[in-house]
Amino acid sequence: ADHPGVKIYATGGTIAGSSASSTDTTNYKSGSIGVQALLDAVPELADVAEVTGEQIANTGSSNIDQEILLKLSKSINEALATDATHGVVITHGTDTLEETGFFLDLTVESDKPVVMVGAMRPATAISADGPFNLLEAVTLAADEGAEGRGAMIVLNDRIGSAYYTTKTNAIMMDTFKATEQGYLGAFISGKPHFYYTPATPTDKPHFDVTSLDGLPKVDIVYAHQDMDPALFTAALDNGAKGIVIAGSGNGSIPDTLKPLVKQAMEDGLPVVRSTRTGNGIVTAKEEGIGSGALNPQKARILLSLALTETDDMDKVRSYFE
Ligand SMILES: NC(=O)C[C@H](N)C(=O)O
């Protein structure tokens, strides 16, 4: 083969969405087009890579669950271990795309490129963004300069790390933004242009999930004025093995919740305080582990993975702080 091998794992989302109307960009069916149709829509793919596709799921990304995450991670590790695969692309709904990207960032063993891609307009819309996003994602996965950068997110001509990129707008096309740590690069006429040489986030851990069939249950509880601490207790009673609190500001929580958090930590159940602000570093406090730069949904993934390795509170804390 003249071009590098790129394997596409399709999971659904708006990029595979369809509607009867060409102007409908909100009420359409996510995950209704199969992987072959996605590839057929972009003949230019053949100019940059030897592409093969596999359908892992075909659903809106709010339905992506741990079974799909583990299957994806294991399949990608196997594919990247072969010479035939230079990189992989995962087509995915944008709503939880950053969670899957972050999970793969922490569980894929290889230095080869892992690229998450989605779209905000369904495939049936005028000026659908999916086909160009897919071409850019495949071009990136085939690019030599993309190695050693961790899992990446491609949408709207930007390259972000899966670690530091998040969805920031419910419906607009330019929804994916890097947090203050910045973008890795951008596409110019469809070709990746990196701002920096390869680097990965400081102290990024790696977890081996090859022998796992499931992940420890971690729930997120959202803090707000007049918050009822019973929400926290309900999560514990429901079997959570760890809890992330989407706190206000620097992970602050009401005084009424603090004794419950303290007790949970003393009982060996880790509680991570993150922030609902969408940006910034949450620092360690007496009442719970600080999530660092991770937003609640990413802190949930890391806490769950940490619990697959240890129940030692200091060790769990060391993954975050
Ligand atoms: N733009 C999108 O992909 C949103 C869609 N609801 C999803 O996450 O599956």
The ligand as an ORCA input file, in Angstrom:
! r2SCAN-3c Opt
* xyz 0 1
  N     -23.368     16.786     17.590
  C     -23.594     15.573     18.096
  O     -22.948     14.632     17.714
  C     -24.642     15.462     19.154
  C     -25.324     14.129     19.244
  N     -26.514     14.251     20.058
  C     -24.434     13.068     19.872
  O     -23.645     13.343     20.730
  O     -24.553     11.942     19.508
*
